[in-house]
């Protein structure tokens, strides 16, 4: 007799793993592999699908086993989906009376719902089984008749990853789905305590997944239709396969082989990006790090972001929280990433740094915010490019030093003012340099439809694009940048059809505006660029204009 199982994705977001749409986490794919290996006929649902269709509860309650994965340790703002709350998770468990309910993931470490609050461990009511350790291994142990507790095992993970790849087709974002790939768990800095707030300490010293295991998974995912990948499940990609001390030296040959192996496994991939890079690694091993970054650029796709966890520019906070790099070291890391990655392919920088600030740490004072601002001002003065700045308040978890030692709620005014300054005076200027007017953004996927539709490219920290047209959700457009906001750009479809666009869209053409848009309407059809220039003059996007009549 066939047994049925449902895997419910409540989404995860950790410093080393993102699983909020359009991303799909490794957790759910591994768990799917376990369930399939144990003979279950599997269905995959997301929390957003369950919210939209309450009737699905009946289907869940008639299933032999329901496995829920969820939890946030670095909550943010999301466009593609809304992570499950602790209330929803408990409601699901309590409402399913005729099935075996299983819960796992970061939610077991604690829950706060937002940054700036302590994440307190809670008893999650309504679940028969709690996956206490590594979720996939623990589920396998339970289904094999043992206790639901088992440590990480990459040989098993590699097998389950291949088997579980089939579920990507059931994700509502498919085929516009970013597949988060795991390369490692654990942090080298665990041997010296690690950063005070980071939950990666719970994984201990690094364990690296083999290139063969990763590429076998990519082969399976590619066969199922995956075309967008990110090497995001690790604390520092530069030291993949390295060993020795808290700051191991990168092995560029390992990264080169990893990326080229992925390319061979997925020859038609459209996106191959990265996430975390430790600025302390770059500052301490500049030559090897530069070679490692060059290996990444050879193997990835353009528009990539190396997320640098600097956390603060205040030396007192760095010392108090055992952070990994001081401001001078982060400057050096930013410079090297720019040197390697700021070159453009089809108008887009290959690889730029992203900066992560964490506020509310112990030792923080009002001066901390001034030092952070001066740090960013110096970046501007040096002419270096930063793709994005993440600013969050620490959400300390039990078992980390930051749970007891922090400055939560002590500087609300300074936090608000610093965030406002960054958005208005730093992000805006950086966006104009990174995506100048006339930049072509290919394959933007529309996620929100309206008079101003919003979409993003597939990638790591893709820029939000506003398009002043009603466009269908999930349609894909090439667009050209025409203006900038604080954290987004405005763009027009490419080519921009001068004779077909409405006046509201024509007015966004640089130098045109509402008055000249009216002149264009009165003179349509305009058949050539020369005719267009006679009406409104030259514009920065002239090469992207089209004069199709119908």
LOVEXMAR-956716 format. One line per field, with one value per residue (C-alpha): z, x, y; residue in three letters. Coordinates in nm, 3 decimals. Each point is the difference from the previous one (the first is absolute). Layout:
LOVEXMAR-956716
up	(Z,...)
east	(X,...)
north	(Y,...)
residuo	(ALA,...)
//
This chain:
LOVEXMAR-956716
up	(0.000,-0.100,0.282,-0.060,0.143,-0.023,0.035,0.109,-0.062,0.255,-0.141,0.172,0.013,0.175,-0.038,-0.216,-0.162,-0.177,-0.082,-0.051,-0.356,-0.261,0.193,0.101,0.287,0.014,0.312,-0.184,-0.287,0.239,0.199,-0.324,-0.084,0.338,-0.038,-0.355,0.105,0.268,-0.264,0.054,-0.281,0.061,-0.042,0.054,0.116,0.110,0.287,-0.249,-0.191,0.325,0.095,-0.334,0.010,0.340,-0.159,-0.016,0.375,-0.079,-0.234,0.265,0.267,-0.219,-0.056,0.192,0.085,-0.029,0.036,0.063,-0.045,0.110,0.194,-0.028,0.164,-0.216,-0.089,-0.279,-0.238,-0.273,-0.332,-0.115,0.308,0.370,0.246,0.240,0.342,0.322,0.035,-0.343,0.064,0.322,-0.159,-0.273,0.253,0.223,-0.290,-0.141,0.223,-0.240,-0.116,0.141,0.022,-0.013,0.052,-0.073,-0.100,0.154,0.171,0.270,0.106,0.089,-0.139,0.015,-0.326,-0.051,0.063,0.319,0.217,0.173,-0.170,0.282,-0.029,0.027,0.023,-0.337,0.073,-0.227,-0.133,0.061,-0.107,0.040,-0.216,0.263,-0.201,-0.374,-0.147,-0.285,0.200,0.297,-0.214,-0.150,0.348,0.108,-0.310,0.056,0.347,0.211,0.185,-0.217,0.068,-0.227,-0.102,-0.342,-0.252,-0.343,-0.165,0.091,-0.085,-0.347,-0.062,0.132,-0.187,-0.329,0.094,0.127,-0.305,-0.154,0.231,-0.164,-0.268,0.269,0.129,-0.103,-0.126,-0.237,-0.250,0.135,0.306,0.167,0.128,0.310,-0.007,0.310,0.004,0.374,0.355,0.294,0.037,0.036,0.263,0.232,0.141,0.136,0.095,-0.315,-0.024,0.309,-0.180,-0.270,0.010,-0.226,0.320,0.069,-0.305,0.141,-0.214,-0.378,-0.183,-0.376,-0.253,-0.289,-0.349,-0.127,0.237,-0.097,-0.373,0.016,0.163,-0.264,-0.272,0.153,0.050,-0.354,-0.136,0.190,-0.160,0.245,-0.176,0.286,0.276,0.296,0.208,0.313,0.270,0.169,0.221,-0.230,-0.354,-0.044,0.241,-0.156,0.043,0.210,0.339,0.277,0.272,0.043,-0.329,-0.244,-0.328,-0.309,-0.249,-0.337,-0.185,0.205,-0.095,-0.362,-0.010,0.184,-0.241,-0.312,0.123,0.054,-0.348,-0.146,0.202,-0.109,-0.340,-0.069,0.341,0.002,0.349,0.217,0.293,0.349,0.342,0.307,-0.005,0.316,-0.036,0.262,-0.237,-0.279,0.225,0.144,-0.326,-0.267,-0.282,0.045,0.048,-0.318,-0.191,0.158,-0.100,-0.353,-0.008,0.102,-0.273,-0.260,0.097,0.110,-0.189,0.012,0.248,0.298,0.361,0.265,0.335,0.247,0.365,0.147,0.264,0.129,-0.048,0.375,0.137,0.350,-0.132,-0.210,0.307,0.228,-0.246,-0.138,-0.353,-0.296,-0.152,0.085,-0.225,-0.165,-0.085,-0.143,-0.213,-0.137,-0.071,-0.181,-0.207,-0.107,-0.090,-0.208,-0.167,-0.104,-0.055,-0.095,-0.370,-0.201,-0.226,-0.215,0.218,0.331,0.260,0.033,0.381,0.257,0.379,0.214,0.358,0.306,0.309,0.326,0.264,0.366,0.084,0.333,0.031,-0.234,0.072,-0.186,-0.145,-0.169,-0.245,-0.080,-0.068,-0.227,-0.196,-0.031,-0.126,-0.282,-0.080,-0.041,-0.241,-0.208,0.010,-0.122,-0.294,0.087,-0.103,0.247,-0.139,0.311,0.374,0.240,0.336,0.269,0.373,0.167,0.086,0.264,0.059,0.316,0.014,-0.158,0.206,-0.158,0.171,0.334,-0.117,-0.244,-0.028,-0.130,0.007,0.131,-0.316,-0.198,-0.125,-0.117,-0.175,-0.186,-0.100,-0.116,-0.212,-0.152,-0.080,-0.165,-0.221,-0.102,-0.011,-0.071,-0.174,-0.245,-0.114,-0.024,-0.212,-0.246,-0.039,-0.004,-0.232,-0.194,-0.228,-0.316,0.177,-0.158,0.250,-0.169,0.099,0.272,0.147,0.086,0.357,0.065,-0.266,0.002,-0.163,0.134,-0.029,0.197,-0.091,0.060,-0.182,0.130,0.214,0.330,0.143,-0.335,-0.039,0.023,-0.333,-0.035,-0.351,-0.064,-0.187,0.093,-0.064,0.073,0.304,-0.102,-0.336,-0.082,-0.148,-0.102,0.129,-0.013,0.309,-0.019,0.363,0.355,0.343,0.334,-0.039,-0.343,-0.359,-0.249,-0.344,-0.331,-0.210,-0.247,-0.276,0.109,-0.261,-0.061,-0.204,0.235,0.356,0.188,0.097,0.363,-0.111,-0.267,0.265,0.174,-0.298,0.131,-0.103,-0.128,0.290,-0.027,-0.236,-0.259,0.038,-0.126,-0.297,-0.080,0.007,-0.235,-0.248,0.001,-0.197,0.020,-0.242,0.064,0.271,-0.200,0.003,0.374,0.063,-0.191,0.244,0.337,-0.067,0.104,0.305,0.189,-0.114,-0.374,-0.086,0.171,-0.175,-0.264,-0.252,-0.084,-0.114,0.096)
east	(0.000,0.137,0.050,-0.051,0.206,-0.018,0.302,-0.111,0.254,-0.040,0.321,0.333,0.240,0.334,0.339,0.105,-0.325,-0.291,-0.320,-0.258,-0.142,0.129,0.262,-0.044,0.215,0.206,-0.195,-0.322,0.175,0.195,-0.315,-0.180,0.280,-0.035,-0.376,0.031,0.274,-0.233,-0.263,-0.238,-0.201,0.088,-0.180,0.174,-0.179,0.108,-0.148,-0.125,-0.195,-0.157,-0.102,-0.174,-0.188,-0.130,-0.151,0.352,-0.024,-0.236,0.258,0.270,-0.211,-0.056,0.371,0.205,0.280,0.039,0.350,0.030,0.327,0.026,0.194,0.171,0.324,0.057,-0.353,-0.034,-0.254,-0.117,-0.174,-0.041,-0.157,-0.081,0.169,-0.218,-0.053,0.020,-0.378,-0.063,0.239,-0.178,-0.344,0.105,0.123,-0.307,-0.246,0.139,-0.141,0.009,0.360,0.351,0.134,0.372,0.177,0.360,0.230,0.127,-0.336,0.117,0.278,-0.247,-0.243,-0.032,-0.167,0.216,0.346,0.065,-0.169,0.138,-0.086,-0.126,-0.029,-0.360,-0.187,-0.173,-0.338,-0.171,0.295,0.061,0.365,0.267,0.311,0.251,0.320,0.078,-0.354,0.043,0.217,-0.235,-0.305,0.176,0.083,-0.364,-0.139,0.251,-0.144,0.243,0.002,-0.041,0.353,0.301,0.304,0.098,0.105,0.098,0.012,-0.367,-0.079,0.146,-0.229,-0.311,0.081,-0.012,-0.317,-0.174,0.074,-0.336,-0.195,0.127,-0.268,-0.269,0.131,-0.235,0.297,0.125,0.169,0.101,0.148,0.337,0.141,0.214,0.293,0.187,0.379,0.074,-0.127,0.187,0.242,0.381,-0.025,-0.185,0.342,0.036,-0.365,-0.141,-0.210,-0.213,-0.335,0.053,-0.192,0.250,0.197,-0.250,0.132,0.353,0.315,-0.048,-0.108,0.033,-0.216,0.184,0.004,-0.126,-0.299,-0.085,0.025,-0.202,-0.278,0.031,-0.025,-0.326,-0.139,0.090,-0.179,-0.311,0.018,0.209,0.192,0.076,0.244,0.170,0.286,-0.145,-0.005,0.335,0.152,0.295,0.019,0.361,0.128,-0.191,0.218,0.258,0.140,0.209,-0.094,-0.271,0.090,0.102,0.161,-0.219,0.086,-0.086,0.039,-0.284,-0.236,0.106,-0.076,-0.331,-0.129,0.118,-0.155,-0.334,0.024,0.051,-0.290,-0.234,0.125,-0.301,-0.026,-0.107,0.112,0.290,0.057,0.152,-0.080,0.224,0.364,0.198,0.181,0.248,0.104,0.071,0.194,0.218,0.061,-0.017,0.181,-0.178,-0.334,0.045,0.074,-0.305,-0.221,0.141,-0.096,-0.353,-0.024,0.121,-0.272,-0.302,-0.248,0.016,-0.196,0.129,0.036,0.254,-0.171,0.260,-0.103,0.176,-0.274,0.150,0.280,0.038,0.321,-0.152,-0.298,0.230,0.206,-0.299,-0.167,0.306,-0.083,0.205,0.139,0.071,-0.092,0.343,-0.019,-0.350,0.117,0.275,-0.248,-0.233,0.290,0.109,-0.353,-0.036,0.336,-0.103,-0.372,-0.092,0.071,-0.320,-0.146,-0.288,-0.002,-0.038,0.280,0.123,0.029,-0.046,0.011,-0.310,0.030,-0.183,-0.037,-0.128,-0.107,-0.088,0.317,0.178,0.233,-0.208,-0.035,-0.136,0.347,-0.030,-0.249,0.228,0.287,-0.220,-0.100,0.362,0.097,-0.253,0.095,0.359,-0.118,-0.161,0.319,0.206,-0.237,-0.068,-0.322,-0.236,-0.295,-0.216,0.005,-0.201,-0.076,-0.161,-0.039,0.143,-0.243,0.200,-0.061,0.038,0.343,0.176,0.186,-0.218,-0.307,0.126,0.230,-0.157,-0.126,-0.349,-0.241,0.268,0.050,-0.328,0.043,0.356,-0.102,-0.284,0.214,0.290,-0.230,-0.161,0.342,0.121,-0.307,-0.008,0.368,0.185,-0.223,-0.143,0.344,0.130,-0.295,0.066,0.357,-0.076,-0.304,0.039,-0.278,0.014,0.098,-0.163,-0.147,-0.081,-0.272,-0.178,-0.277,-0.317,-0.115,-0.256,-0.239,-0.148,0.030,0.352,0.096,0.294,0.244,0.349,0.266,0.085,0.309,0.163,-0.152,-0.154,-0.096,-0.373,-0.125,-0.310,-0.151,-0.277,-0.224,-0.257,0.190,-0.112,0.148,0.264,0.056,0.365,0.134,0.331,-0.002,0.217,0.062,-0.143,0.003,0.106,-0.158,0.165,-0.013,-0.152,0.019,-0.267,0.025,-0.181,-0.041,0.280,-0.037,-0.208,-0.274,-0.042,-0.319,-0.166,0.082,-0.263,0.078,0.068,0.278,0.138,0.043,0.259,0.236,0.289,-0.030,-0.359,-0.242,-0.375,0.010,0.222,-0.189,-0.303,0.204,0.093,-0.368,-0.097,0.274,-0.051,0.071,0.366,0.188,0.368,0.238,0.067,-0.372,-0.009,0.294,-0.177,-0.290,0.177,0.375,0.250,-0.044,0.239,-0.201,-0.009,0.166,-0.290,-0.286,-0.211,-0.233,-0.228,-0.338,-0.226)
north	(0.000,0.342,0.250,0.371,0.285,0.378,0.224,0.348,0.276,0.280,0.156,0.057,0.293,-0.043,0.172,-0.295,-0.110,0.169,-0.183,0.278,0.012,0.025,-0.203,-0.361,-0.123,-0.320,-0.105,-0.078,-0.177,-0.225,-0.081,-0.083,-0.242,-0.170,-0.042,-0.133,-0.242,-0.137,-0.069,0.292,0.156,0.362,0.332,0.333,0.316,0.346,0.196,0.261,-0.266,-0.121,0.355,0.047,-0.331,-0.103,-0.312,-0.138,-0.066,-0.290,-0.148,0.039,-0.166,-0.304,-0.051,-0.254,0.246,0.378,0.148,0.376,0.189,0.365,0.260,0.339,0.104,0.309,0.121,0.254,0.148,-0.235,0.055,-0.360,-0.155,0.036,-0.238,-0.196,0.155,-0.197,0.041,-0.148,-0.288,-0.091,0.036,-0.243,-0.254,0.027,-0.022,-0.326,-0.274,-0.294,0.010,-0.024,0.356,0.075,0.335,0.097,0.281,0.325,0.056,-0.243,0.237,0.273,0.255,0.376,0.095,0.308,0.138,0.190,-0.265,-0.309,-0.328,-0.217,-0.376,-0.114,-0.326,-0.024,-0.152,-0.251,-0.199,-0.368,0.003,0.268,-0.034,0.103,-0.017,0.018,-0.019,-0.250,-0.240,0.025,-0.071,-0.301,-0.129,0.038,-0.171,-0.280,-0.063,0.201,0.330,0.315,0.120,-0.050,0.208,0.133,-0.266,0.129,-0.345,-0.042,0.364,-0.046,-0.297,0.174,0.321,-0.187,-0.187,0.314,0.216,-0.095,0.230,0.319,-0.037,0.026,0.334,0.284,0.207,-0.271,0.039,0.342,-0.165,0.066,-0.327,0.052,-0.243,-0.113,-0.025,-0.002,0.028,0.145,0.288,-0.006,0.272,-0.237,-0.095,0.354,0.041,0.155,0.315,0.058,-0.005,-0.263,-0.329,-0.176,-0.072,-0.278,-0.189,0.002,-0.016,-0.009,-0.311,0.032,-0.175,-0.169,0.147,-0.335,0.013,0.357,-0.056,-0.323,0.202,0.273,-0.265,-0.126,0.351,0.100,-0.306,0.116,0.346,0.207,0.276,0.240,-0.094,0.169,-0.134,0.154,-0.266,0.068,0.274,0.077,-0.138,0.116,-0.265,-0.289,-0.309,0.188,-0.096,0.147,0.248,0.258,0.171,-0.276,0.100,-0.037,-0.272,0.161,-0.330,-0.148,0.283,-0.016,-0.373,0.050,0.263,-0.177,-0.325,0.174,0.150,-0.346,-0.141,0.283,0.119,0.221,0.164,0.364,0.101,-0.112,0.235,-0.001,0.144,0.016,0.106,0.079,0.336,-0.123,-0.278,0.249,0.237,-0.276,-0.191,0.267,-0.180,-0.334,0.178,0.199,-0.319,-0.165,0.295,-0.019,-0.370,0.094,0.265,-0.248,-0.246,0.203,0.219,0.385,0.211,-0.196,0.121,-0.101,0.066,0.131,-0.026,0.302,0.060,0.327,0.254,0.055,-0.161,-0.024,-0.200,-0.218,-0.089,-0.051,-0.240,-0.180,0.113,-0.113,0.322,0.361,0.295,0.017,-0.369,0.040,0.295,-0.223,-0.279,0.242,0.132,-0.350,-0.111,0.318,-0.058,-0.350,0.039,0.358,-0.061,-0.010,-0.265,0.125,0.311,-0.190,-0.029,-0.357,-0.014,0.274,0.001,0.024,0.123,-0.135,0.217,-0.152,0.249,-0.045,-0.195,0.035,0.297,0.212,0.373,0.300,0.045,-0.342,0.143,0.294,-0.239,-0.211,0.308,0.120,-0.345,0.020,0.359,-0.116,-0.272,0.276,0.208,-0.295,-0.046,-0.365,-0.173,-0.169,-0.190,0.016,0.072,-0.217,0.160,-0.211,-0.007,-0.306,-0.280,-0.188,-0.369,-0.202,-0.156,0.298,0.265,0.270,-0.145,0.134,0.282,0.246,0.358,-0.074,0.297,0.236,0.208,0.006,0.357,-0.060,-0.323,0.172,0.296,-0.216,-0.214,0.312,0.150,-0.321,-0.027,0.366,0.095,-0.324,-0.256,0.253,0.118,-0.356,-0.113,0.281,-0.127,-0.371,0.025,0.328,0.119,-0.209,-0.325,-0.304,-0.248,-0.328,-0.249,0.198,-0.219,0.196,-0.076,0.277,0.134,0.349,0.342,-0.025,-0.367,-0.138,-0.271,-0.130,-0.193,-0.343,0.032,0.081,0.320,0.108,0.363,0.077,0.135,0.218,0.008,0.261,-0.244,-0.264,-0.324,-0.356,-0.171,-0.258,0.165,0.063,0.323,0.151,0.358,0.311,0.217,0.352,0.122,-0.088,-0.024,-0.071,-0.379,-0.049,0.116,0.101,-0.157,-0.028,-0.314,-0.048,0.091,0.299,0.025,0.375,-0.045,-0.248,0.110,0.205,0.358,-0.093,-0.236,0.236,0.270,-0.221,0.015,0.215,0.370,-0.057,0.058,0.060,0.297,-0.165,-0.326,0.195,0.120,-0.360,-0.102,0.285,-0.095,-0.378,-0.206,0.094,-0.222,0.067,0.112,0.315,0.086,-0.068,0.235,0.277,-0.030,-0.036,-0.006,-0.268,-0.223,-0.230,-0.305,0.077,-0.336,-0.180,0.182,-0.173,0.162,-0.289,0.130,-0.292)
residuo	(UNK,UNK,UNK,UNK,UNK,UNK,UNK,UNK,UNK,UNK,UNK,UNK,UNK,UNK,UNK,UNK,UNK,UNK,UNK,UNK,UNK,UNK,UNK,UNK,UNK,UNK,UNK,UNK,UNK,UNK,UNK,UNK,UNK,UNK,UNK,UNK,UNK,UNK,UNK,UNK,UNK,UNK,UNK,UNK,UNK,UNK,UNK,UNK,UNK,UNK,UNK,UNK,UNK,UNK,UNK,UNK,UNK,UNK,UNK,UNK,UNK,UNK,UNK,UNK,UNK,UNK,UNK,UNK,UNK,UNK,UNK,UNK,UNK,UNK,UNK,UNK,UNK,UNK,UNK,UNK,UNK,UNK,UNK,UNK,UNK,UNK,UNK,UNK,UNK,UNK,UNK,UNK,UNK,UNK,UNK,UNK,UNK,UNK,UNK,UNK,UNK,UNK,UNK,UNK,UNK,UNK,UNK,UNK,UNK,UNK,UNK,UNK,UNK,UNK,UNK,UNK,UNK,UNK,UNK,UNK,UNK,UNK,UNK,UNK,UNK,UNK,UNK,UNK,UNK,UNK,UNK,UNK,UNK,UNK,UNK,UNK,UNK,UNK,UNK,UNK,UNK,UNK,UNK,UNK,UNK,UNK,UNK,UNK,UNK,UNK,UNK,UNK,UNK,UNK,UNK,UNK,UNK,UNK,UNK,UNK,UNK,UNK,UNK,UNK,UNK,UNK,UNK,UNK,UNK,UNK,UNK,UNK,UNK,UNK,UNK,UNK,UNK,UNK,UNK,UNK,UNK,UNK,UNK,UNK,UNK,UNK,UNK,UNK,UNK,UNK,UNK,UNK,UNK,UNK,UNK,UNK,UNK,UNK,UNK,UNK,UNK,UNK,UNK,UNK,UNK,UNK,UNK,UNK,UNK,UNK,UNK,UNK,UNK,UNK,UNK,UNK,UNK,UNK,UNK,UNK,UNK,UNK,UNK,UNK,UNK,UNK,UNK,UNK,UNK,UNK,UNK,UNK,UNK,UNK,UNK,UNK,UNK,UNK,UNK,UNK,UNK,UNK,UNK,UNK,UNK,UNK,UNK,UNK,UNK,UNK,UNK,UNK,UNK,UNK,UNK,UNK,UNK,UNK,UNK,UNK,UNK,UNK,UNK,UNK,UNK,UNK,UNK,UNK,UNK,UNK,UNK,UNK,UNK,UNK,UNK,UNK,UNK,UNK,UNK,UNK,UNK,UNK,UNK,UNK,UNK,UNK,UNK,UNK,UNK,UNK,UNK,UNK,UNK,UNK,UNK,UNK,UNK,UNK,UNK,UNK,UNK,UNK,UNK,UNK,UNK,UNK,UNK,UNK,UNK,UNK,UNK,UNK,UNK,UNK,UNK,UNK,UNK,UNK,UNK,UNK,UNK,UNK,UNK,UNK,UNK,UNK,UNK,UNK,UNK,UNK,UNK,UNK,UNK,UNK,UNK,UNK,UNK,UNK,UNK,UNK,UNK,UNK,UNK,UNK,UNK,UNK,UNK,UNK,UNK,UNK,UNK,UNK,UNK,UNK,UNK,UNK,UNK,UNK,UNK,UNK,UNK,UNK,UNK,UNK,UNK,UNK,UNK,UNK,UNK,UNK,UNK,UNK,UNK,UNK,UNK,UNK,UNK,UNK,UNK,UNK,UNK,UNK,UNK,UNK,UNK,UNK,UNK,UNK,UNK,UNK,UNK,UNK,UNK,UNK,UNK,UNK,UNK,UNK,UNK,UNK,UNK,UNK,UNK,UNK,UNK,UNK,UNK,UNK,UNK,UNK,UNK,UNK,UNK,UNK,UNK,UNK,UNK,UNK,UNK,UNK,UNK,UNK,UNK,UNK,UNK,UNK,UNK,UNK,UNK,UNK,UNK,UNK,UNK,UNK,UNK,UNK,UNK,UNK,UNK,UNK,UNK,UNK,UNK,UNK,UNK,UNK,UNK,UNK,UNK,UNK,UNK,UNK,UNK,UNK,UNK,UNK,UNK,UNK,UNK,UNK,UNK,UNK,UNK,UNK,UNK,UNK,UNK,UNK,UNK,UNK,UNK,UNK,UNK,UNK,UNK,UNK,UNK,UNK,UNK,UNK,UNK,UNK,UNK,UNK,UNK,UNK,UNK,UNK,UNK,UNK,UNK,UNK,UNK,UNK,UNK,UNK,UNK,UNK,UNK,UNK,UNK,UNK,UNK,UNK,UNK,UNK,UNK,UNK,UNK,UNK,UNK,UNK,UNK,UNK,UNK,UNK,UNK,UNK,UNK,UNK,UNK,UNK,UNK,UNK,UNK,UNK,UNK,UNK,UNK,UNK,UNK,UNK,UNK,UNK,UNK,UNK,UNK,UNK,UNK,UNK,UNK,UNK,UNK,UNK,UNK,UNK,UNK,UNK,UNK,UNK)
//
